[in-house]
Every structure is written in structure tokens, then in C-alpha cells.
Amino acid sequence: MRTLKDKLPPLGTLGPFIALLAACAFFATQSDRFLTGGNLSLVLQQVMVVGVIAIGQTLIILTAGIDLSCGMVMALGGVVMTKFATELGLPPALAIGCGLAVTTLFGLINGLLVTRIKLPPFIVTLGTLNIAFAITQLYSGSQTITGLPDALTALGATFSIGGTEVAWGTLLMLALFGLTWFVLRETAAGRHVYAVGNNAEATRLVGIPTQKVLLGVYVVAGLFYGIASLLSVARTGVGDPNAGQTENLDAITAVVLGGTSLFGGRGVVLGTLVGALIVGVFRNGLTLMGVSSIYQVLVTGVLVILAVATDQLSRKGAR
């Protein structure tokens, strides 16, 4: 007979959510504006780009890998979309498709280098980070692309719910998190991702094509980076070659704070959403309190170290 303790979710799953609630409770006592609908909607808009990047990052970290190139690949996708639409005169849908194709291609390259040549993901993605950055700067001439067609910025538009303006891009982010959660939890492909992260060799011995799973994960992650490109363009209204400078670390931060283990095989993608919201809430709350942005970076760093330390302790306790 199962006890109440057996029915409760593990503390590692509840931890990020409890931390988010505690942060919201704290900042609500510091600013009357924090819990307003407009401010909470703003937090969601501020995290939607990093949130979608973090979905791809979660998939890779679940396989015990890591992707340092995600932010710069996202920036390159945005530049391609906007340049193709404004300078080449392509229809917006085709320009968006080209941007998605470029980011997916980078995911494919990363995956091939990891699976076929057996290079460490850290080294591979460090290299493609620099390649993506160079291509972005060269192709854009280090100039911001403006004068975009409305279709490229449509996801930045808002609609009203109970007097609160909500961006369409926010809904897209939440839908992508929900879809990814379903695939990872309810499909064989999702279970294979966890299996590879837990023990790739044992997974291969039971007949699962581990190399195809890994390659697929990097390709799908590249597609998510492309979607994040579109959200970034929609939110800022420009193609910015200097975007993506910190998004790679922000995405990894969201994944770690959300409870996904850097050692692979353990984590929930909805936890990544909570992790992204924790970072967004801290930055928003500290801004409302008038705290300098440098202290916001400091707090984020402390949170990451605490999250990784908790992961290490929980792994030791499970042995």
C-alpha cells in the first residue's frame, strides 16, 4: 500500500516552484506594482525569447550535453529573416522559413559533429558559437535591420484579457512548453531522450538508436532557436546582430534552476519554464526596487550555484 509520502512529488520537482512562489511573495511586499496584471504580463514577455531557447537547451542537457551556441544561432536566424524580407524582398513567410532553416542547419551541424566525429558538445558548440557570431556580423555589416514588414513583428502584438495586455508570443512560448512536455512524457521518442541521458551505452544495447536520438535532439533544438529568433524580432521590431550575447547563459540558467540535471537523464521541461520565470521575476522585482542591474547579475549567479549544488547533493543522496 502506497503511503502519502510515496504519492507526493519529489522535493526536487517542487523546489523550483516553491522558489518561484517565495520570490513572488517577497517582491509583492516590496512593490505594489509587482502583482499587477500588466507587470506579470511584462515578465512573461521578457522571458519568452530565453524561454523558447531554453526548451531546446533542456532537450540537449537531458542527453548529458550542452549547447553554448544557442544565443548566437538565434541572433543569426533573426538577421537572416529580416535581411531576406527587407533587402531581398522575399514574402515574410518565406523569409521566416529561411531563418528557421539556418538555425536548424546549425543544430544539424552540431549534432553531426557530436554523433559522427564524437567531439565533446562543449567544444563543438563553443566553436559554432564563434562561427555564428562571425557570420551574423559579416552578413549584417554589424548594422541593425529596420523597416520590417508587419508579419515579422506580429507575435509582438498584444490582446486584452481582463484589461491586461498579453503578447501573442507569450502564448506561443507556453504552447511550445506544453507540447514539449507532452512529447517527453507520453511518447517513445521522449522516453528515448531520457534513456540516452541516463546511460547511452545501456540504451544502445537494448536496441535504441542512440546516435539518431542525439542527432534529432540537436536538430529540434536548432528549430527552437529559430522560433526564438522570430520572437526576438517581434519583440524588438528590428533585426539585431548584437542579440544573443547572453541568451546562451540565461537559457542554461533557466534549465538548471528548473531542476534539470547537468549530468543528463533527469528533469522536467515545465521546470525550465519555472526556472526562466524565476530569473525574470528576480530581475523585474529588483528593477522595481531600484536595485542596480549589476546586482541582478550577481543574484542570478548565486542562484545558479545553489541549483547546481542542490543537484549534486541529490545525486549523492540517491546513491
N, C-alpha and C positions, 0 to 999 in steps of 0.2 A: 504493500500500500504506500502510495506516494505521500510524503509529508508536505506541509505548506512551504517549507524551505526548498523542496525539490521543484515546486511549481513556480516559484519566483524566478525572474530572470537573474542571471549572474550580475554581480555588482559591477563588473567591467562594462556591461552593456548599459546599465543605468547611470554609471558615473558621469559621462558627458552630459546627459540630460539634466542630472541634478546640478552639475556645474553651471549649465545654461540658466536654469531657474534661479540659482543663487546669484548669478551675475545680474540678471534682470531685476531681482528683488533689491539688490544693493543700489543699482543705478536709479531705480524708481524712487529711492529715498533721497537721492542726491539732486534729482532734477524733476520738476513737474512735467517737463516736456517729454520725458523718456517714453512713457507708456501711451502716448497719444498715437492714434492710428496713422497719422502722417509720418511720424518718426519711425515707427516699426516698419512701415512700408518702405521707407528710405533705407533702413538696414538691409532689407531683402534685396533692394535694387543694388546696393553697394556690394553685396556678396554674390550676385548672380553670375558674374563672369568667373570669379575664382571657384565658385561652387561647381559649375559645369566642368571646368578644368579638373577639379578635384575628383569628379566621378571617374574620369579616365585614369587619374593618378591612383585612385583606390584599386581599380582593376589590376594595375601593374604591381602595386605593393602587395596585393593579395597573393601574387605569384612569387613573392620574395624578391621583386625587382624594384627599380626606382627610375623615374624619368625627370632629369634635370632640364630637359629641352622644352617642356610643355609651354612655358610662358612665351618664349621667343617664337616657337612654332605658331602659337596663337596670333602673335603680332604679325608674322609673315602672312598668315591667312587673311587677316584684316586688310593688309596693304594690297594683296592680290585682288580681293573683292572690290575694293574701292578704286584701284587703278584701272582694272578691267572695265568697270562701269563708267568711269568718268573720262578716261583717255582713249580707250578702245571702243567705247560706245556700245558695249555688249548689253543685252537686256539684263536687268537686275538679277533675275532668277539664274541666268547662265553665269553671271559674274560670281554669284554666291556659290554655285556649283563648282566653279573653278577654284575658289578659295578652299572649299571643303576637300576637293581633290588633292590640293597641295598639302594640306595638313595630314590627310590620310596617307599620302605618299611618304611623308616623313615618318609616320607611325610604321609603315611597311618597312622602310629602311632600317629603323631602329630594331624592329622585330627580326629582320633577316640577319643583321649583324649579331644579335644576341643568340638566335637559334642555329644559324648555319655556321658562323665563324666562331661561336662560343665566346664572344667577348663579354666582359662584365657589363651589366646595364649601366652602372655608374659611369664608366669610361665612355661607352657608346653615346649616351645621352649628353654627356659633357661635351663631346665632340660635335654632335648635331646641334647643340645649343649655340655654339660659336658659328657653325655654318649657317644656321637660320638667321642669326643676328646679322652676319655679314651680307647675306642675300637681301634681307629686309632693308638695310641701309643703302646698299648699292642700287636696288631696284627703285626705291622711293627717292633716291637722292637726298636722304635724310630730311625730306620735306613732308609736312602734314598734308594729306589729301582732303580737300574740302569740296563743296558743291555736290554733295551726294544726292542721288535720287531718293525719293521718299520711301521706296520699297526697302532700301538698305537700313533705314532707321525706324521701320515700322514697329519693331519689337521694343523700342524705347518709349513708344506712346503709352498712355495710361487710360484706364477706365475707372469709373467710380463704383465703389462698394460701400454703402452706408456713409457716404461723404468722404471716404478715404480713397485717394488716387493710387491705383495699383498698376504696375507696369506689366505689359504682356510678356516681357522677357522673364519676369518673376514666375509667371505661371508655367512657362516653358521649362525653366530650371526645375521647378517642383515636379512637373510631369516626367522629366528625364530621370530624376532621382527615383520616382515611383516605378518607372519602367525597369530601371536597372536593378532595383531591389527585387522585383518580381522575377526577373531572369535569373539572378544569382540564387534566389531561394527556391524557385519552383521548376527550373529546367535542368536537364542533364548538363548542358554547356556550363551553366553556373556552378554546378557541383564540381565539374572538372577543374574550374579555375581554383576553387578551394583545395582540391586534391593535389594539384600541381604545387601550390604554395606550401602545403603540409609536408609532402615528400615526393619530389618529382620522380625519383628512381622507382619507388614503390608503385607510383601511379603508372609509369611506363610498363612495369612488369605485369600489371593486370590488364593491359591492352589498350589503355587510353593514349592517344597520340599526343604526348606532352608538347612536342615541338609545334604542332599545329595549334594547340591551345595557346601557347605563348605567343606565337605569331599573330593569332587572331586578337589576343588581348591588346597588343601594341597597335594593331590596325584600328580597332574600335576606339582606343584611347585617342589616336590621331583624329578620328572623326569628331569626337567630343571637343577636342581643341578647336576644330573648325567651327563648330556651333558656338563655342565661346568667343571666337573671332567676330562672328555676326552680332552677338550680344554686346561685345565691346564697342563695335562700330555704332550699333543702335543707341547705346547709352551715351556715347561721347559726341556722336554726329560727325565724326571725322575718321579718316584712316591714319592712325598714329604709329609711325615707325619706332617710336620710343616706348610704346606699350610693352607689357610683358617683362619688364625689368625685374620685378619682384614676385610676379604671379607664381613662378615655379615654387619658391619657398613658401608662399602663402598657401598654395594648394597642398603641399606636403604637411604644413602645419595643421590644416583642416583635417586631413586624413588621420594624422597622429592623435590630435585632440579628440577625434571621433571614435577612438578606441581600436583602430585597425593596427595590427602588429606589423612592425617593420620587418619582422622575420617571416612574414607570409602565412597564409592559411587561416587567418583568424581576423574577423572584423565584419561589420555590417555597413553597407553603403549609406543607410539613413543616419548612421553615426557620423559620417563625413559631413552630411548636411548640418547636423548639430554642431560639429567642430567648426565649420565655416561661420555659423551663426554666433558661436562663442567669440570668435575673433572679431566679427562685425559688431557685436554688442559691446565688447570692450572698447573698441576704437570709437564707436559712436558715443558711448557713455562718457568716456574720458574727454572727448571733444566737448560735450555738453557741460562738463565740469570745468572746462577751460584748461585742461592739462596739456602740456606741450606734446607734439607728435612724437618726439624722441622717446618720451616715457611710454607711449603706446607701443613702440617697437620693443622697448625693454620688457614690458609686461608680456608681450607675445612670446619673446624668447624664454622667459621664465615658465610660461605655460607649456611650451614645447618640451622643455627639460623635465618638468614634472610628469607630463604624459608619457614620455619615453621611460622614465624611471619607474612609473607605475606598471608599464608593460613588462619591463624586466623583472620586477618583483613578482608579478602574477605568473610569469613563466617559470620562475624558480619555485614558486609555491605549488605549481601544478606537477612538478617532477617528483 
